[in-house]
């Protein structure tokens, strides 16, 4: 066996081991990948019942109903479609009607999304792009909404705060 043929066999074996490792990694990840869906996609029957996914949108005004044992029902909308959601557990402090959320769970055969995790967004800056685009297209969301600072605050430089125990902080 020549030196060139040994080198080719070594390269082929390394390539086969690399391909096998890549295949094992991808097959292990298929169970943990969770896709994001908007209410419009769910309403269009793009998601099969029992499939685990993330649902994102705005909590519909007037849809929040609290039941016994921390059972909560509400609806999520992207203004194109609305999906009813059922959740059991403690809701995040920032959760409220009209607020952007992302819920993770499964769709049942009746079209109700059974969430096991609910994440509330503190403003639309963290809203998934698909939902933000749908809201922008319908005129319900502007680029400047959701920012905590007023427009004039960006023009003024920040001043150091006074500390009661240390006195006034000096500017350098």
N, C-alpha and C positions, 0 to 999 in steps of 0.2 A: 504494500500500500504506500502510495507516494505521500509526500508532505502536503501537497495540494488537496488530495482527496480526503486526508484526515481533517484538514481545516474545514472543508465543505461539510463533512459529517458533523463536526463540532458545531458549526453555525446552524445546521439544520436541526440538531438536537436542542440547542438553545432556543431557537424559534418555536419549536414544538412545545417546550416547557413554558415559554412565555404565553403562547396561545392558550394552553391549558389553564394557566393561572388567570388569565384575563376572562376566560369562559367561566371559571368557578366564581370569580368576583361578581361578574354580571348576573349569574344565576342566583347568587346569594342576595343581591340587591333588589331583585324583582319583587320580593315580598315586602320590602320596606319603602318602596317608592310610592308616594301619595301625590296624586295629581290635583291641581286646582281647577275648579269648575265654577262658572257663574250661574246664577239662577236661570238665565235664558238658555244655557246649554242643558241644564237639568230638565227644564220644561219641554225642550225639544226632543226629549228621550234619548239624549246622547250618552246617558249613564245608565248602565244596567243595575237593577235592584241588587243589593248585597255587595256592590263594589265600594271599596273604601276610597274616599276622596275628601278634599277640602272645599268647602262652600264659602264664598266670600261675597259680601254686599253690605247693604244698609239695613238695619232693623226697621221694619215698617212701623210707621206711627200708629199707635193704638192697638198693636197686635200682641203686646206683652201680657201674658196671663200666668200668674204664679199659682201653683197648686200645693197640695200637702207634700211633705217629705222632700222639699227642695226640687219638686218637679216644675219645670218652666216650659211654656210654649210661646213661640213668637214666630214671625215670618221674616224672611230675608229677601230683599229685592235688589235688582240692579236697574229698576224702573222699566225694564222690558218685561220681566216676569217675576213672580213671587213664589217662594218655596216655603212651606210650613216646616218649622223645626221644633223638635222635642229634645229637651236636655234635662238631665237630673244631676244636680250638684250646685256648688257655689258659683255664682256668676262673678266675673271680674268687677272690680270697683268702677271701672270706666264704662261699663256696659249701660246703655240707655237707648231709648227709641231714637231713630234718626242717625245713630252712630254707626260707623263702619266696623264690621266684625269679620272674623274668619273662624269657621266652625269645622271641626274634623269629625267624621263619622261615616255612616252608611245610609243609603236610601232604602226604605222598605218598599214592598210591592204596592202599597197604597199611595206612594208619592211623598211620604213624610220623611224628612231627613232626621235621623236619630243621631244626634251629636253626642260624643263622649268628651270633647274638648271644645271650649269656646274661648277665643282670644279677642279682646276688645282693642280697638285702635284709638289712640288719643287724638288723632286728627287724620285728615285724608292724605297727608304726606306719605303714610305707610300703607295706603290702600293698594291692593293688587292692581297692576296696570290695566287688566281687562275691565275691571269694574270702574276704575277712574275714567277710562276712555268712553265707556257706555254712559256714565253720568255727564261727562263733558259734551258728548254728542246730543244729549237731551237738554242741555242747558241747566242742569241741576247743580253743577259743581264748577267753581271758578278756580283758576290757578292760585289766587291769593287766599282762598278760604282755608281755615284750619290753622293759620299761623297764630302763635300766642302773642307775638309782639305787634304793637300798632305800627302803621306805616311810618309815622314820624320818629319812632324810636331808633330806626336804623341811621338817621341823620345825626343824632346826638351821641357823643362818645359816652361810654359807661363810666360812671363815677364810683370810686370805692365807697363801700358802706362803712358807717361808723360802728365800731365795736364798743359796747358799754364797758367791758372790762379792760380793754387796752387803749381806749381813747380813739381819737380820729387817726385813721391810717394816712400815712404820708404818700404823696404821689412823687414818683421819681422819673 
